[in-house]
Amino acid sequence: MASSDVKVHIATKEDMGAVSALTVAEEWNYPVEYLETLRLLDPEGFFVAKKGDEIVGTGMAIDFDDDFAYFAMSITKKGHRKQGIQRRIFQERFKHAGDRNIGINSANERRKEVNTEIGFTLISHQVSCFRGSVDRDALPSVGMLQSSKYKILPLSSVSFESLVNYDASVVTFHRANFLKLWCKSTGCVTFVSVNESGEILGYINARPLMGDFSVLPLIADNAEIAESLFLTLIHHLPDNEFVKVHPVLTNLAAVELAKKYNIQELLYTITCQFNKNILPVKLDKVFSTSGPEII
Ligand SMILES: CC(C)(COP(=O)(O)OP(=O)(O)OC[C@H]1O[C@@H](n2cnc3c(N)ncnc32)[C@H](O)[C@@H]1OP(=O)(O)O)[C@@H](O)C(=O)NCCC(=O)NCCS
């Protein structure tokens, strides 16, 4: 059992430095700014376990809407494990999420087993993270892929509400608050593909993260639109930038897109699990997920 001197608190902005240090010890290396964006998604759902003044564990529950929540960032500091600290953080997260359907990602077989045991019995898709440097000399121009049926615009040229609605049509829940925070993060870029009537057909969001440029997410109606959004991003980046993508493994076109542009170094694979029902996300339209913390 957790020693009685461990207390679980709602995390503050000031705690993000110590939480970042926890991620560095796991070689996840999350910068404070990224963690603060995650915290702001649901400030009442980001927890830290403290022994005196020392932060010895963390875990996050994001209530996206009234029906759906996501758990992420489970870490207990080495030297404090196997004392029930994470179990206590899970209790707080379950309390916070209430009756919602909850999703979680498992980083390996052991986590999958434990997460199944604690209620996440529904196994959904797997997502891999691939990294690579695009060979820019071999790139087609965006124009060669961009059909006359659609064009690619910066996010500022479309209504934000239409982006939220398009995203919801694919992920099957509304995440306006998430997208608002996400697309306004420092250094991030968002491009949107629209047809002649101005309807959205896809979008890409990417940000500098841990020395690379991470695509989080790339959602599109088909592979051609996904590729033209991806190329628009690559043309926008400085030379020799390393890029990370997070394709759903059952979306073969997404995996193929990464391979085609030499993004092939496999960093990790996670399994997405749910406790009540598998969210019917249109995975064939997800070419890169929103990241390991978010579906
Ligand atoms: C996974 C981790 C967070 C567990 O933290 P902990 O504080 O040692 O866990 P506890 O003492 O509360 O629980 C002991 C074990 O019972 C599991 N457990 C927790 N709550 C449980 C519950 N309600 N029912 C059954 N098992 C439970 C824990 O996951 C842990 O399993 P493990 O040691 O085999 O991993 C910790 O080992 C860690 O930080 N690992 C590195 C980061 C990581 O891999 N995070 C998960 C990413 S998906």
The ligand as an ORCA input file, in Angstrom:
! r2SCAN-3c Opt
* xyz 0 1
  C       3.498      1.628    -14.496
  C       3.795      2.418    -13.227
  C       3.170      3.770    -13.407
  C       3.197      1.712    -12.028
  O       3.344      2.558    -10.901
  P       3.364      2.026     -9.383
  O       3.166      3.191     -8.512
  O       4.557      1.198     -9.168
  O       2.082      1.094     -9.374
  P       1.322      0.610     -8.048
  O       2.302      0.423     -6.950
  O       0.165      1.502     -7.797
  O       0.749     -0.768     -8.494
  C       1.599     -1.951     -8.540
  C       1.252     -2.734     -9.781
  O      -0.130     -3.026     -9.797
  C      -0.748     -2.413    -10.941
  N      -2.034     -1.798    -10.559
  C      -2.291     -0.529    -10.246
  N      -3.560     -0.351     -9.929
  C      -4.129     -1.547    -10.026
  C      -5.432     -2.018     -9.832
  N      -6.411     -1.192     -9.444
  N      -5.656     -3.334    -10.052
  C      -4.692     -4.144    -10.460
  N      -3.423     -3.752    -10.657
  C      -3.148     -2.487    -10.445
  C       0.224     -1.349    -11.353
  O       0.070     -1.025    -12.728
  C       1.551     -1.981    -11.039
  O       1.925     -2.900    -12.032
  P       3.442     -3.066    -12.467
  O       4.294     -2.732    -11.280
  O       3.582     -4.439    -12.926
  O       3.657     -2.116    -13.576
  C       5.345      2.551    -13.032
  O       5.932      1.270    -13.074
  C       6.016      3.429    -14.067
  O       6.097      4.635    -13.898
  N       6.524      2.847    -15.188
  C       7.189      3.597    -16.234
  C       6.249      4.462    -17.028
  C       5.218      3.646    -17.768
  O       5.544      2.653    -18.426
  N       3.956      4.078    -17.716
  C       2.840      3.429    -18.362
  C       2.722      3.858    -19.774
  S       1.394      3.013    -20.613
*
